[in-house]
Amino acid sequence: MSRLFYVALVALDGKKLGILLSIGPEHPSFRHGVALAQTALGQGVDVYLYCLDEAVRGLDDPGLQRLRAEGLKLYACAYGAQRRGIALSDRATFAGLTVVSDLVSATDRFISFN
């Protein structure tokens, strides 16, 4: 975790962080987003993560699901899942893009990994 992200997370203690992932789980940026979510949760930040486009393929990622069990609010694009043949399940809350808009306006910080 970079020092910049760490300093930003300390300032968010007790607040809300939104993260958007739109790249597949094999991409380093997907890992960075998951690592940021993990660090933020550990700092007492309320974390909301939305998987869009290729990121819906990462819903089975063990690290992501472990974070969900630890309090991560995990959302996934229902349309993106349908387009990729991924069945709706309890791995995430499947929703539309209006949820992204709600997260942008309801969180103290919003970060996108593309």
BALOBA-1460 file (C-alpha; in Angstrom, 3 decimals):
// residues 114
<rec num="1" residu="m" x="0.000" y="0.000" z="0.000"/>
<rec num="2" residu="s" x="1.443" y="3.341" z="-0.975"/>
<rec num="3" residu="r" x="1.999" y="6.006" z="1.658"/>
<rec num="4" residu="l" x="-0.425" y="8.299" z="-0.175"/>
<rec num="5" residu="f" x="-3.268" y="5.777" z="0.108"/>
<rec num="6" residu="y" x="-2.399" y="5.083" z="3.742"/>
<rec num="7" residu="v" x="-2.525" y="8.792" z="4.643"/>
<rec num="8" residu="a" x="-5.818" y="9.162" z="2.780"/>
<rec num="9" residu="l" x="-7.277" y="6.200" z="4.659"/>
<rec num="10" residu="v" x="-6.259" y="7.519" z="8.063"/>
<rec num="11" residu="a" x="-8.210" y="10.677" z="7.237"/>
<rec num="12" residu="l" x="-11.251" y="8.492" z="6.451"/>
<rec num="13" residu="d" x="-11.359" y="6.711" z="9.816"/>
<rec num="14" residu="g" x="-15.033" y="6.156" z="10.586"/>
<rec num="15" residu="k" x="-16.129" y="7.445" z="7.179"/>
<rec num="16" residu="k" x="-17.190" y="5.873" z="3.865"/>
<rec num="17" residu="l" x="-15.023" y="4.851" z="0.911"/>
<rec num="18" residu="g" x="-16.400" y="3.830" z="-2.473"/>
<rec num="19" residu="i" x="-14.315" y="1.715" z="-4.857"/>
<rec num="20" residu="l" x="-15.182" y="0.902" z="-8.469"/>
<rec num="21" residu="l" x="-13.412" y="-1.977" z="-10.215"/>
<rec num="22" residu="s" x="-13.929" y="-2.432" z="-13.950"/>
<rec num="23" residu="i" x="-10.964" y="-4.650" z="-14.875"/>
<rec num="24" residu="g" x="-10.679" y="-8.419" z="-14.687"/>
<rec num="25" residu="p" x="-9.274" y="-10.236" z="-11.651"/>
<rec num="26" residu="e" x="-6.052" y="-11.067" z="-13.530"/>
<rec num="27" residu="h" x="-5.183" y="-7.359" z="-13.805"/>
<rec num="28" residu="p" x="-2.901" y="-5.766" z="-11.166"/>
<rec num="29" residu="s" x="-5.374" y="-2.910" z="-10.681"/>
<rec num="30" residu="f" x="-8.007" y="-5.409" z="-9.516"/>
<rec num="31" residu="r" x="-5.539" y="-6.588" z="-6.835"/>
<rec num="32" residu="h" x="-4.774" y="-2.974" z="-5.878"/>
<rec num="33" residu="g" x="-8.471" y="-2.248" z="-5.435"/>
<rec num="34" residu="v" x="-8.969" y="-5.318" z="-3.261"/>
<rec num="35" residu="a" x="-5.858" y="-4.441" z="-1.224"/>
<rec num="36" residu="l" x="-7.144" y="-0.891" z="-0.725"/>
<rec num="37" residu="a" x="-10.493" y="-2.247" z="0.458"/>
<rec num="38" residu="q" x="-8.728" y="-4.572" z="2.905"/>
<rec num="39" residu="t" x="-6.535" y="-1.797" z="4.298"/>
<rec num="40" residu="a" x="-9.473" y="0.574" z="4.596"/>
<rec num="41" residu="l" x="-11.584" y="-1.989" z="6.452"/>
<rec num="42" residu="g" x="-8.666" y="-2.518" z="8.828"/>
<rec num="43" residu="q" x="-8.579" y="1.234" z="9.489"/>
<rec num="44" residu="g" x="-12.264" y="1.355" z="10.452"/>
<rec num="45" residu="v" x="-13.470" y="2.735" z="7.131"/>
<rec num="46" residu="d" x="-16.901" y="1.692" z="5.850"/>
<rec num="47" residu="v" x="-16.095" y="0.288" z="2.362"/>
<rec num="48" residu="y" x="-18.448" y="-0.074" z="-0.607"/>
<rec num="49" residu="l" x="-17.041" y="-1.879" z="-3.649"/>
<rec num="50" residu="y" x="-18.809" y="-2.095" z="-7.027"/>
<rec num="51" residu="c" x="-17.657" y="-4.557" z="-9.710"/>
<rec num="52" residu="l" x="-18.432" y="-3.411" z="-13.236"/>
<rec num="53" residu="d" x="-17.661" y="-4.873" z="-16.667"/>
<rec num="54" residu="e" x="-14.798" y="-7.414" z="-16.504"/>
<rec num="55" residu="a" x="-14.530" y="-7.104" z="-12.719"/>
<rec num="56" residu="v" x="-17.707" y="-9.178" z="-12.292"/>
<rec num="57" residu="r" x="-15.557" y="-12.180" z="-13.233"/>
<rec num="58" residu="g" x="-13.721" y="-11.647" z="-9.939"/>
<rec num="59" residu="l" x="-16.713" y="-12.194" z="-7.670"/>
<rec num="60" residu="d" x="-15.425" y="-15.662" z="-6.760"/>
<rec num="61" residu="d" x="-12.067" y="-14.220" z="-5.702"/>
<rec num="62" residu="p" x="-11.403" y="-15.682" z="-2.225"/>
<rec num="63" residu="g" x="-9.886" y="-12.432" z="-0.971"/>
<rec num="64" residu="l" x="-12.880" y="-10.423" z="-2.096"/>
<rec num="65" residu="q" x="-15.322" y="-12.857" z="-0.507"/>
<rec num="66" residu="r" x="-13.283" y="-12.881" z="2.736"/>
<rec num="67" residu="l" x="-13.512" y="-9.076" z="2.839"/>
<rec num="68" residu="r" x="-17.233" y="-9.327" z="2.321"/>
<rec num="69" residu="a" x="-17.422" y="-11.554" z="5.388"/>
<rec num="70" residu="e" x="-15.416" y="-8.895" z="7.257"/>
<rec num="71" residu="g" x="-17.867" y="-6.103" z="6.422"/>
<rec num="72" residu="l" x="-17.199" y="-5.063" z="2.815"/>
<rec num="73" residu="k" x="-20.392" y="-3.988" z="1.069"/>
<rec num="74" residu="l" x="-19.966" y="-5.733" z="-2.294"/>
<rec num="75" residu="y" x="-22.048" y="-4.822" z="-5.332"/>
<rec num="76" residu="a" x="-21.880" y="-6.137" z="-8.878"/>
<rec num="77" residu="c" x="-23.377" y="-4.996" z="-12.148"/>
<rec num="78" residu="a" x="-26.292" y="-7.296" z="-12.956"/>
<rec num="79" residu="y" x="-26.095" y="-6.470" z="-16.661"/>
<rec num="80" residu="g" x="-22.342" y="-7.116" z="-16.769"/>
<rec num="81" residu="a" x="-22.846" y="-10.471" z="-15.068"/>
<rec num="82" residu="q" x="-25.608" y="-11.444" z="-17.489"/>
<rec num="83" residu="r" x="-23.456" y="-10.499" z="-20.504"/>
<rec num="84" residu="r" x="-20.666" y="-12.752" z="-19.211"/>
<rec num="85" residu="g" x="-22.880" y="-15.706" z="-18.328"/>
<rec num="86" residu="i" x="-22.411" y="-15.233" z="-14.577"/>
<rec num="87" residu="a" x="-25.438" y="-16.300" z="-12.569"/>
<rec num="88" residu="l" x="-26.856" y="-13.944" z="-9.986"/>
<rec num="89" residu="s" x="-26.102" y="-15.265" z="-6.511"/>
<rec num="90" residu="d" x="-25.456" y="-14.217" z="-2.937"/>
<rec num="91" residu="r" x="-21.753" y="-13.498" z="-3.687"/>
<rec num="92" residu="a" x="-22.683" y="-9.809" z="-4.094"/>
<rec num="93" residu="t" x="-25.659" y="-7.509" z="-4.258"/>
<rec num="94" residu="f" x="-26.432" y="-7.350" z="-7.982"/>
<rec num="95" residu="a" x="-27.669" y="-3.967" z="-9.106"/>
<rec num="96" residu="g" x="-27.661" y="-1.423" z="-11.889"/>
<rec num="97" residu="l" x="-25.532" y="1.631" z="-12.490"/>
<rec num="98" residu="t" x="-27.784" y="3.856" z="-10.386"/>
<rec num="99" residu="v" x="-26.092" y="2.249" z="-7.384"/>
<rec num="100" residu="v" x="-22.739" y="3.606" z="-8.618"/>
<rec num="101" residu="s" x="-24.268" y="7.087" z="-8.720"/>
<rec num="102" residu="d" x="-25.604" y="6.609" z="-5.198"/>
<rec num="103" residu="l" x="-22.185" y="5.440" z="-3.972"/>
<rec num="104" residu="v" x="-20.420" y="8.413" z="-5.536"/>
<rec num="105" residu="s" x="-22.764" y="10.831" z="-3.767"/>
<rec num="106" residu="a" x="-22.979" y="8.936" z="-0.449"/>
<rec num="107" residu="t" x="-19.297" y="8.195" z="0.190"/>
<rec num="108" residu="d" x="-16.629" y="10.563" z="1.490"/>
<rec num="109" residu="r" x="-14.138" y="9.385" z="-1.158"/>
<rec num="110" residu="f" x="-14.657" y="7.416" z="-4.368"/>
<rec num="111" residu="i" x="-11.801" y="5.690" z="-6.222"/>
<rec num="112" residu="s" x="-11.920" y="3.877" z="-9.552"/>
<rec num="113" residu="f" x="-9.539" y="1.164" z="-10.775"/>
<rec num="114" residu="n" x="-9.831" y="0.723" z="-14.546"/>
